[in-house]
Amino acid sequence: MVSPSAKEVFIQGLTQDGKTFRPSDWADRLAGVMSQFRPGGPQPGSHLSYSPWCVPTVINDVKCVVVHRDLRDAEPMAWDFVMNFARDNNLQVAEACLLPDLPRARA
């Protein structure tokens, strides 16, 4: 269950028993379906980029989709869709936040 205060939820491409979820492009497909859900609603050409509320990424060699809470506030049915996708496919879900890359210190 996702806490109401979570800002971002990571749907990980690992099942609850630790197996890699297939197909390998699942994260791109899920984020592509969600591309129309964005601040200000769908815009011409918005299907050509991911929504800032549902972004595929790779973390520690695991494909993930980062889903922002703003999606739940703006489009509850879309939020339910991605959460049900994770539940129906027995995927691991974690609450977290992405941190920006920091400049590396010189040695």
C-alpha distances in whole Angstrom, upper triangle without the diagonal:
4,6,9,12,11,14,13,11,12,12,15,17,17,16,14,17,18,21,21,20,23,25,25,25,22,20,24,23,20,21,24,23,21,24,25,22,24,25,28,27,29,32,35,34,30,30,31,29,25,23,22,19,18,20,21,22,22,21,23,24,21,21,17,17,16,14,15,14,17,17,14,17,20,18,16,16,17,13,12,14,13,9,11,13,11,10,13,15,13,12,11,9,9,10,14,17,20,23,26,29,31,35,36,39,42,43
4,6,8,7,10,10,8,10,11,14,17,17,17,16,19,20,22,22,21,23,25,25,24,21,19,22,22,19,19,23,22,19,22,23,20,21,22,25,25,26,30,33,32,28,28,29,26,23,21,19,16,16,18,19,20,21,20,22,23,20,20,16,15,13,11,12,10,14,14,11,14,17,16,14,15,15,11,11,14,12,9,12,14,12,12,15,16,15,13,12,8,8,7,11,13,17,20,23,26,28,32,33,36,39,41
4,5,6,9,10,10,13,14,17,21,21,20,19,22,23,25,25,24,27,28,28,28,25,22,25,26,22,22,25,24,22,24,25,22,22,22,26,25,28,31,34,33,30,30,31,28,25,22,21,17,18,20,21,22,23,22,24,26,23,22,19,18,15,13,13,10,14,15,12,14,17,17,15,17,17,14,14,17,15,13,15,18,15,15,19,20,18,17,15,12,10,8,11,14,17,20,23,26,28,32,33,36,39,41
4,6,8,10,11,15,16,19,23,23,23,22,26,26,28,28,27,29,30,30,29,26,24,26,26,22,22,25,24,21,23,24,20,20,20,23,23,26,29,32,32,28,29,30,28,24,21,19,16,17,20,22,23,25,24,26,28,25,24,21,19,16,13,12,9,12,13,10,11,14,15,13,16,16,13,14,17,16,13,16,19,17,17,21,22,21,20,18,14,13,10,13,14,18,20,23,27,29,32,34,37,40,42
4,6,9,11,14,17,20,23,24,24,23,27,27,29,28,27,30,31,31,29,27,24,26,27,23,22,26,25,22,24,24,21,20,20,23,24,26,29,32,32,28,29,30,27,24,21,19,16,17,20,22,22,24,22,25,27,25,24,20,19,15,13,11,9,11,13,12,12,16,17,15,18,18,15,16,19,18,16,19,21,19,20,23,24,23,21,19,15,13,10,11,12,15,17,21,24,26,29,31,33,37,39
4,6,7,10,13,16,20,20,21,20,24,23,25,25,24,27,28,27,26,23,20,23,24,20,19,23,22,19,21,22,19,19,19,22,23,25,27,31,30,26,27,28,25,21,18,16,13,14,16,18,19,20,19,21,23,21,20,17,15,12,10,9,7,10,12,11,12,15,16,15,18,17,13,15,17,15,13,17,18,16,17,21,21,20,18,16,12,10,6,7,9,12,15,18,21,23,27,29,31,35,37
4,7,10,13,16,20,21,22,22,26,25,26,25,24,27,27,26,25,22,19,21,22,19,17,21,21,18,19,20,17,16,16,19,20,22,24,28,27,23,24,25,22,18,16,13,10,12,14,16,17,19,18,21,23,20,19,16,14,10,9,6,5,8,10,10,11,14,15,15,17,16,13,15,17,15,14,18,19,17,19,22,22,22,19,17,13,11,8,7,7,10,12,15,19,21,24,27,29,33,35
4,7,10,13,16,18,19,19,23,22,23,22,21,23,24,23,21,19,16,18,19,16,14,18,18,15,17,19,16,15,16,19,20,21,24,27,25,22,22,23,19,16,14,11,9,10,11,13,13,15,14,17,19,17,16,12,10,6,6,4,6,9,10,11,12,14,15,15,17,15,12,14,16,13,12,16,16,14,17,20,19,19,16,14,10,9,6,6,6,8,11,14,17,20,23,25,28,32,34
4,6,9,13,14,16,16,19,18,20,19,17,20,21,20,19,16,14,16,17,14,13,17,17,15,17,19,16,16,18,21,21,22,25,28,26,23,22,23,20,16,15,13,10,10,11,12,12,14,13,16,18,15,13,10,8,6,5,6,8,11,11,11,14,16,15,15,16,14,11,13,13,10,9,13,13,11,13,16,16,15,12,10,7,6,5,6,8,10,14,16,19,22,25,27,30,33,35
4,6,9,11,13,14,17,15,16,15,14,17,18,17,16,14,11,14,15,13,12,16,17,15,17,19,17,18,20,23,23,23,26,28,26,23,22,22,19,16,15,14,11,10,10,10,10,11,10,13,14,11,10,6,6,5,6,9,11,14,13,14,17,18,18,17,18,15,13,14,14,11,10,13,13,10,13,15,14,14,10,8,6,5,6,7,8,10,13,16,18,21,24,26,29,32,34
4,7,9,10,11,15,13,14,12,11,14,15,14,14,11,9,12,13,10,11,15,15,14,16,19,17,18,21,24,23,23,26,28,26,23,21,22,19,16,15,15,13,10,10,9,10,11,11,13,14,10,9,5,5,6,8,11,13,16,14,15,18,19,18,17,17,14,12,13,12,9,8,11,9,7,10,12,11,10,7,6,5,7,9,10,12,13,17,19,21,24,27,28,32,35,36
4,5,8,10,12,10,11,9,9,12,13,12,13,10,9,12,14,12,13,16,17,16,19,22,20,21,24,27,26,26,28,30,28,25,23,23,21,17,18,17,16,13,12,10,10,9,9,11,11,7,6,4,7,9,11,14,16,19,18,18,22,23,22,21,20,18,16,16,15,12,12,13,11,8,11,13,11,10,6,5,6,8,11,12,14,14,17,19,20,24,27,27,31,33,35
4,7,10,11,9,8,6,5,8,10,9,10,8,8,11,12,12,13,16,17,17,19,22,22,23,26,29,28,27,29,31,28,25,23,23,21,18,19,19,18,15,13,10,10,9,10,11,10,6,5,6,8,11,14,17,20,22,20,21,25,25,23,23,22,19,18,18,16,13,13,14,12,9,12,13,10,10,6,7,9,11,15,15,17,17,20,22,22,26,29,29,32,35,36
4,7,8,5,5,5,5,9,12,11,13,11,11,15,16,15,17,20,20,20,23,26,25,26,29,32,31,30,33,34,32,29,27,27,25,22,23,23,21,18,17,14,14,12,12,12,11,7,8,9,12,14,16,19,21,24,23,23,27,28,26,25,24,22,20,20,18,15,15,15,13,10,12,13,10,8,6,6,9,11,15,16,18,19,22,24,24,28,30,30,33,36,37
4,5,5,5,6,6,10,13,13,15,13,14,17,17,16,18,21,21,21,24,27,26,28,31,34,32,32,34,36,34,31,28,29,27,24,24,25,23,19,19,17,17,16,15,15,15,11,12,12,14,16,18,21,22,25,23,23,27,28,26,24,23,22,20,19,18,15,14,14,12,9,10,10,7,5,4,6,9,12,16,18,21,21,25,27,28,31,34,34,37,39,40
4,5,8,10,10,14,16,17,19,16,17,21,21,19,21,24,24,24,27,29,28,29,32,35,34,34,37,38,36,33,31,32,30,26,27,26,24,21,21,19,19,18,17,17,17,14,15,14,16,18,19,22,23,26,24,24,27,29,27,25,24,23,21,19,19,17,15,15,14,10,10,11,9,6,6,6,9,12,15,18,21,22,25,28,29,32,35,35,38,40,41
4,6,9,11,14,17,17,20,18,19,22,23,21,24,26,26,27,29,32,31,33,35,39,37,37,40,41,39,36,34,34,32,29,29,29,27,24,24,22,21,19,18,17,17,14,16,16,19,21,22,25,26,30,28,27,31,33,31,29,28,26,24,23,22,20,18,18,17,14,13,14,12,9,9,9,13,15,19,21,24,25,27,30,31,33,36,36,38,41,41
4,7,9,12,15,15,18,16,17,20,21,20,22,25,25,26,28,31,30,31,34,37,36,36,38,40,37,34,32,32,30,27,28,28,26,23,22,19,18,16,15,14,13,11,13,14,17,19,21,24,26,29,27,27,31,32,30,29,28,26,24,24,23,20,19,19,17,14,15,15,12,10,9,9,12,14,18,19,22,22,25,27,28,30,33,32,35,38,38
4,6,9,12,12,15,14,15,19,19,19,21,23,24,25,27,30,30,31,34,37,36,35,37,38,36,33,31,31,29,26,27,28,26,23,22,19,18,16,16,15,13,11,12,14,17,19,21,25,27,30,28,28,32,33,31,29,28,26,24,24,22,20,19,19,16,14,15,15,11,10,9,10,14,16,20,21,24,24,26,29,29,32,34,34,37,39,39
4,7,9,9,12,11,12,15,16,16,18,20,21,22,24,27,27,29,32,35,33,32,34,35,32,30,28,27,26,23,25,25,24,20,19,16,15,13,13,13,11,8,9,11,14,17,19,23,25,28,26,27,30,31,29,28,27,24,23,23,21,18,18,18,15,13,15,15,11,11,9,11,14,16,19,20,22,22,25,26,26,30,32,32,35,37,38
4,6,7,10,8,10,13,13,13,15,17,18,19,21,24,24,26,30,32,30,29,32,33,30,27,25,25,23,21,22,23,22,18,17,14,14,13,14,15,13,10,9,10,13,16,18,21,24,26,24,24,28,28,26,25,24,21,20,20,18,15,16,15,12,11,13,12,8,9,8,10,13,16,19,20,22,22,25,27,27,31,33,33,37,39,40
3,5,8,7,10,12,12,12,15,16,17,19,21,24,24,27,30,33,30,29,31,31,29,27,24,24,23,21,22,24,23,19,18,15,15,15,17,17,14,12,10,12,14,18,19,23,25,27,25,26,29,29,27,26,24,22,22,21,18,16,17,17,13,13,15,13,10,12,11,14,16,19,22,23,25,24,27,29,29,32,35,35,38,40,42
4,6,6,9,10,10,11,14,15,15,18,19,22,23,25,29,31,29,27,29,29,26,25,21,21,21,19,21,23,22,18,17,14,15,15,17,18,15,13,11,13,14,18,19,23,26,27,25,26,29,29,26,26,24,21,22,21,18,16,18,17,14,14,16,15,12,14,13,16,18,21,23,24,25,25,28,29,29,33,35,35,39,41,42
4,6,8,9,10,12,13,14,16,18,19,22,23,25,28,31,29,27,29,29,26,24,21,20,19,18,20,22,21,17,16,12,13,12,15,15,12,10,8,11,13,16,19,22,25,27,24,26,29,29,27,27,25,22,22,23,20,17,19,19,15,15,18,17,14,16,14,16,18,20,23,23,24,22,25,26,26,29,31,32,35,37,39
4,6,5,6,9,10,11,13,15,15,19,20,22,25,27,25,23,25,25,22,20,17,17,16,14,17,19,19,15,13,10,11,12,15,17,14,12,9,10,11,15,17,20,23,24,22,24,27,26,24,25,23,20,20,21,18,15,18,18,14,15,18,17,14,17,15,17,18,20,22,22,23,21,24,25,25,29,31,31,35,37,39
4,6,5,6,9,10,11,12,14,17,18,20,24,26,24,22,24,25,22,20,17,17,16,14,16,18,17,13,12,9,11,12,15,17,15,12,9,9,9,13,14,18,21,22,19,21,24,24,21,22,20,17,17,17,14,12,14,14,11,11,14,14,11,14,12,14,15,17,20,20,21,20,24,25,25,29,31,32,36,38,40
4,5,5,6,8,10,11,12,16,16,17,21,23,22,20,22,23,20,18,16,15,14,11,13,14,13,10,8,5,8,9,12,15,13,10,7,6,6,9,11,15,18,19,17,19,22,21,20,20,19,15,15,16,14,11,13,14,11,11,15,15,13,14,12,13,13,15,17,17,18,17,20,21,22,26,28,29,33,35,37
4,6,5,6,9,10,10,14,15,16,20,22,20,18,20,20,17,15,13,12,11,9,12,13,14,10,8,6,9,11,14,17,15,13,9,9,8,11,13,16,19,20,17,20,23,22,20,21,20,16,17,18,15,13,16,17,14,14,18,18,16,18,15,17,17,19,20,20,20,18,21,21,22,26,28,30,33,36,38
4,6,5,6,9,10,13,14,16,20,22,20,18,19,20,17,15,12,13,12,10,12,15,15,11,11,9,12,14,17,20,18,16,12,12,10,13,14,17,20,20,17,19,22,21,19,20,18,14,16,17,13,11,15,15,12,13,17,16,14,17,15,17,17,20,21,22,22,21,24,25,26,30,32,33,37,39,41
4,5,5,6,9,12,12,14,18,20,18,17,19,20,18,15,13,14,13,10,11,13,12,8,9,8,12,14,17,20,18,15,12,10,8,11,11,14,16,17,14,16,19,18,16,16,14,11,12,13,10,8,11,12,9,10,14,13,12,15,13,15,15,17,18,19,19,19,22,23,25,29,31,33,37,39,41
4,5,5,6,10,10,12,15,18,15,14,16,18,15,12,10,11,9,6,7,10,9,6,6,6,10,13,16,19,18,16,12,10,7,9,9,12,15,15,12,15,18,16,15,16,15,11,12,14,12,9,13,14,12,13,16,17,16,18,15,17,16,17,18,18,17,17,20,21,22,26,29,30,34,37,39
4,5,5,8,10,12,16,17,15,13,15,15,13,10,7,8,8,6,8,11,11,9,9,9,13,16,19,22,21,18,15,13,11,13,13,15,18,17,14,17,20,18,16,18,16,13,14,16,13,12,15,16,14,16,19,19,18,20,18,20,19,21,22,22,21,20,23,23,25,29,31,33,37,39,41
4,6,7,9,12,16,17,14,12,15,16,14,11,9,11,11,9,10,13,12,10,11,12,15,18,21,24,23,20,17,15,12,14,13,15,17,17,13,15,18,16,14,15,13,10,12,13,10,10,14,14,12,14,17,17,17,19,18,20,19,21,22,23,22,22,25,26,28,31,34,36,39,42,44
4,6,6,8,12,14,11,10,13,15,14,10,9,11,10,7,7,10,8,7,9,11,14,18,20,24,23,20,17,14,11,12,10,12,14,13,10,12,15,13,11,12,11,7,9,12,9,9,12,14,12,14,17,17,17,20,18,19,18,19,19,20,19,19,22,23,25,29,32,34,38,40,43
4,5,7,11,12,10,8,10,12,10,7,6,8,7,5,5,8,9,7,9,11,15,18,21,24,23,21,18,16,12,13,12,13,15,14,11,14,16,14,12,15,14,11,13,15,13,12,16,17,16,17,21,21,21,23,21,22,20,22,21,21,20,19,22,22,24,28,30,33,36,39,42
4,6,9,10,7,5,8,10,10,6,6,9,9,8,7,10,10,10,12,15,18,22,24,28,27,25,21,19,16,16,14,14,16,14,11,14,15,12,11,14,13,10,13,15,14,14,17,18,17,19,22,22,23,25,23,25,23,24,23,24,22,22,25,25,27,31,33,36,39,42,45
4,7,9,6,6,10,13,13,9,10,12,11,9,6,9,7,8,11,14,18,21,23,27,27,24,21,18,14,14,11,11,12,10,7,10,11,8,7,11,11,8,10,13,12,12,15,17,16,18,21,21,22,24,22,23,21,21,21,21,20,20,23,23,26,29,32,35,38,41,44
4,6,5,6,9,12,12,9,10,12,10,9,5,7,7,9,11,15,18,21,23,27,27,25,22,19,15,14,12,11,12,9,8,11,11,8,9,13,14,11,12,16,15,14,17,19,19,20,23,24,25,26,24,24,22,22,21,20,19,18,21,21,24,27,30,33,36,39,42
4,5,8,10,13,14,11,13,15,13,12,8,8,8,12,14,18,20,24,25,29,29,27,24,22,18,16,14,12,12,9,9,12,11,8,10,14,15,13,14,18,18,17,20,22,22,23,26,27,28,29,27,27,24,24,22,21,19,19,21,21,24,27,29,33,36,39,42
4,7,8,12,13,11,14,16,14,14,11,11,12,15,17,21,23,27,29,33,33,31,28,25,21,20,17,15,16,12,12,14,13,10,12,15,17,15,16,20,20,20,22,24,25,26,28,30,30,32,30,30,27,27,25,25,23,23,25,24,28,30,32,36,39,42,45
4,6,10,12,9,11,14,13,13,10,12,12,14,16,19,23,26,28,32,32,30,26,24,20,19,16,15,16,12,11,14,13,9,10,14,14,13,15,18,17,18,20,22,22,24,26,27,28,30,28,29,26,27,25,25,24,24,26,26,29,32,34,37,40,43,46
4,7,8,6,8,11,11,11,9,12,13,14,16,19,22,26,28,32,31,29,26,23,20,19,17,17,18,15,13,16,16,12,12,16,16,13,16,19,18,18,21,23,22,24,27,27,28,30,28,29,27,28,27,27,25,24,27,27,29,32,34,37,41,43,47
4,6,5,8,10,11,12,11,13,15,16,17,20,23,27,29,33,33,31,27,25,22,21,20,19,21,18,16,19,19,16,16,20,19,17,20,22,21,21,25,26,25,27,30,30,31,33,31,32,30,30,29,29,27,26,28,27,29,32,34,37,41,43,46
4,6,8,9,11,13,13,16,18,18,19,21,24,28,31,34,33,32,28,27,24,24,22,22,24,21,19,23,23,19,19,23,22,20,22,25,23,23,27,28,27,29,32,32,32,35,33,34,32,33,32,31,29,28,30,29,31,34,36,39,42,44,47
4,5,6,8,11,12,15,17,17,17,19,22,25,28,32,30,29,26,24,21,22,21,21,24,21,19,23,23,20,20,23,22,20,22,25,23,22,26,27,25,27,31,31,30,33,31,32,30,31,31,30,28,26,28,27,29,32,33,36,40,42,45
4,5,6,8,8,11,13,13,14,16,19,22,25,29,28,26,23,21,18,18,17,18,20,18,16,19,20,17,16,20,19,16,19,21,19,19,22,24,22,24,27,28,27,30,28,29,27,28,27,26,24,23,25,24,26,30,31,34,38,40,43
4,6,7,9,12,14,13,13,15,18,21,24,28,27,25,21,20,17,18,17,18,20,19,16,19,21,18,17,20,19,15,18,20,18,17,21,22,20,22,25,25,25,28,26,27,26,27,27,26,25,24,26,25,27,31,33,35,39,41,44
4,7,10,13,15,14,13,14,17,20,23,27,25,24,20,20,17,18,18,19,22,20,18,22,23,20,20,23,22,18,20,23,20,19,23,24,22,24,27,27,26,29,26,28,26,27,27,27,25,23,25,24,25,29,30,33,36,38,41
4,7,9,12,11,10,11,14,17,20,24,23,21,18,17,14,15,15,16,19,18,16,20,21,19,18,21,21,17,18,21,19,18,21,23,21,22,25,26,25,27,24,25,24,24,24,23,21,19,21,20,22,25,27,30,33,35,38
4,6,8,7,6,8,11,15,18,21,20,19,15,14,11,11,11,13,16,15,13,16,18,16,16,18,18,14,15,18,16,14,18,20,18,19,22,23,22,24,21,22,20,21,20,20,18,16,19,18,20,24,26,28,32,35,37
4,5,5,7,10,13,17,19,22,22,20,17,15,11,10,9,10,13,11,9,13,14,12,12,15,15,12,13,16,15,13,16,19,17,18,21,22,22,24,21,22,19,20,19,18,17,16,18,18,21,24,26,29,33,35,38
4,6,6,10,12,16,17,21,21,20,17,14,11,9,8,8,11,9,9,13,14,13,13,16,17,14,13,17,16,14,17,20,19,19,22,24,23,24,21,21,19,18,17,16,14,13,15,15,18,21,23,26,30,32,35
4,6,10,13,16,17,21,22,19,16,13,10,8,5,5,8,7,6,9,11,10,10,12,14,10,10,13,13,11,13,16,16,16,19,21,21,22,19,19,16,16,14,14,12,12,15,16,19,22,25,28,31,34,37
4,7,10,13,15,19,19,16,13,10,6,6,4,6,10,10,8,11,13,13,12,13,14,10,10,13,12,9,12,14,13,13,17,18,18,19,16,16,14,14,14,14,13,13,16,17,19,23,26,28,31,34,37
4,6,10,12,16,16,14,11,8,5,5,7,9,12,13,11,14,17,16,16,17,17,14,13,16,15,12,14,17,15,15,18,20,18,20,16,16,14,15,15,14,12,11,14,15,17,20,23,25,29,31,34
4,7,10,13,13,11,7,6,4,6,9,12,15,16,15,17,20,20,19,20,19,16,15,18,16,12,15,17,14,14,18,19,17,18,15,15,14,14,15,15,14,12,15,16,17,21,23,25,28,31,33
4,7,10,10,8,6,5,6,7,11,13,17,18,17,20,22,22,22,23,23,19,18,20,19,15,17,19,17,16,19,21,18,19,15,15,14,14,15,14,13,10,13,14,14,18,20,22,25,28,30
4,7,6,5,4,6,8,10,14,16,20,21,20,23,25,26,25,25,26,22,21,23,21,18,19,21,18,16,20,21,19,19,15,14,14,14,16,14,14,12,14,14,14,18,20,21,24,26,28
4,5,5,7,7,10,10,14,16,19,22,21,23,26,26,26,26,27,24,22,23,23,19,19,22,20,17,20,22,19,19,15,13,13,12,14,12,12,10,12,13,13,16,19,19,22,25,26
4,5,8,10,13,14,18,20,23,25,25,26,29,30,30,30,30,27,25,26,25,22,22,24,22,19,22,24,21,20,16,14,15,14,16,14,15,13,14,16,15,17,19,19,22,24,25
4,7,9,13,15,18,21,24,26,26,27,30,31,30,30,30,27,25,26,25,21,22,24,21,19,21,23,19,19,16,15,16,16,18,17,17,15,17,18,17,20,22,21,25,26,27
4,6,10,12,16,19,21,24,23,24,27,28,27,27,26,23,22,23,21,18,18,20,17,15,18,19,16,15,12,11,12,13,15,15,16,15,17,18,18,21,24,24,27,29,30
4,7,10,13,16,20,22,20,22,25,25,24,24,24,20,19,20,19,15,16,18,15,13,16,17,14,15,11,11,12,13,15,15,16,14,17,18,18,22,24,25,28,31,32
4,6,9,13,16,18,17,18,21,22,21,21,20,17,16,17,16,12,13,15,13,11,14,16,13,14,10,10,9,10,12,12,13,12,15,17,18,21,24,25,28,31,33
4,6,10,13,15,13,15,18,18,17,17,17,14,13,14,13,9,11,14,11,10,14,15,14,14,11,11,10,11,12,12,12,11,15,17,18,22,25,26,30,32,34
4,7,10,12,11,13,16,16,16,16,17,14,12,14,14,10,11,15,13,12,15,17,16,17,13,12,10,10,9,9,9,9,12,14,16,20,23,25,28,31,33
4,7,9,7,9,12,13,12,12,13,11,8,11,11,8,9,13,12,11,14,17,16,17,14,13,10,10,10,10,10,11,14,16,19,22,26,28,31,34,36
4,5,6,8,10,11,11,12,14,11,9,13,13,11,12,15,15,15,17,20,20,20,17,16,13,12,10,10,9,10,14,15,19,22,25,27,30,34,36
4,5,5,7,9,10,10,13,11,8,11,13,12,11,15,16,15,17,20,21,21,18,17,14,13,10,11,11,13,16,18,22,24,28,30,33,36,39
4,5,5,6,8,9,12,11,9,13,14,13,14,17,18,18,20,22,23,24,21,21,17,17,14,14,13,15,17,19,22,25,28,31,34,37,40
4,5,5,6,7,9,7,6,10,11,10,11,14,15,16,18,20,20,21,19,19,16,16,15,16,15,16,19,21,24,27,30,33,36,39,42
4,6,5,5,8,7,5,8,10,10,10,13,15,15,16,18,20,21,19,19,16,16,14,16,16,18,21,23,26,29,33,35,38,41,44
4,6,6,10,10,8,11,14,14,14,16,18,19,20,22,24,24,23,22,19,19,17,18,17,19,22,24,27,30,33,36,39,42,45
4,6,9,9,9,12,13,14,15,17,19,20,21,23,24,25,24,24,21,21,19,20,19,21,23,25,28,31,34,37,40,43,46
4,6,5,6,9,10,11,13,14,16,17,19,20,22,23,22,22,20,21,19,21,20,22,25,26,29,32,36,38,41,44,47
4,5,5,6,9,10,11,12,14,16,16,18,20,21,20,21,18,19,18,20,20,22,25,27,31,33,37,39,42,46,48
4,5,5,6,9,10,10,12,14,15,16,18,20,19,21,18,20,20,22,22,24,27,29,32,35,39,41,44,47,50
4,5,5,7,9,10,11,13,14,15,17,18,18,19,17,18,18,20,20,21,25,26,29,32,35,38,41,44,47
4,5,5,6,8,10,11,12,14,16,17,16,16,13,15,14,16,17,19,22,24,27,30,34,36,39,42,45
4,6,5,6,8,10,10,12,14,15,15,16,14,16,16,18,20,22,25,27,30,33,37,39,42,45,47
4,6,5,6,9,10,10,12,14,14,16,14,17,17,20,21,22,26,28,30,33,37,39,42,45,47
4,5,5,6,9,10,11,12,11,13,11,13,14,16,17,19,22,24,27,30,33,35,38,41,43
4,5,5,6,9,10,11,10,11,9,11,12,15,17,19,22,25,27,31,34,36,39,42,44
4,5,5,6,8,10,10,12,11,14,16,19,21,22,26,28,31,34,37,39,42,45,47
4,6,5,6,8,8,11,11,14,16,19,20,21,25,27,29,33,36,37,41,43,45
4,6,5,6,5,7,7,11,13,16,18,19,23,25,27,31,34,35,38,41,43
4,5,5,6,8,9,12,15,18,20,22,26,28,30,34,37,38,41,44,45
4,6,8,11,12,16,18,21,24,25,29,31,33,36,39,40,44,46,48
4,5,9,11,15,18,20,23,24,27,30,31,34,37,38,41,44,45
4,7,9,13,16,19,22,23,26,29,30,34,37,37,40,43,44
4,6,10,13,16,18,19,23,25,27,30,33,33,37,39,40
4,7,10,13,16,17,20,23,24,27,31,31,34,37,38
4,7,10,13,14,18,21,23,26,29,30,33,36,37
4,6,10,12,15,18,20,23,26,27,30,33,34
4,7,10,13,17,19,21,25,26,29,32,34
4,7,10,13,15,18,21,23,25,29,30
4,6,10,13,15,19,20,23,26,28
4,7,9,12,16,17,20,24,26
4,6,9,12,14,17,20,23
4,6,10,12,15,18,21
4,7,9,12,15,18
4,6,9,12,15
4,6,9,12
4,6,9
4,6
4
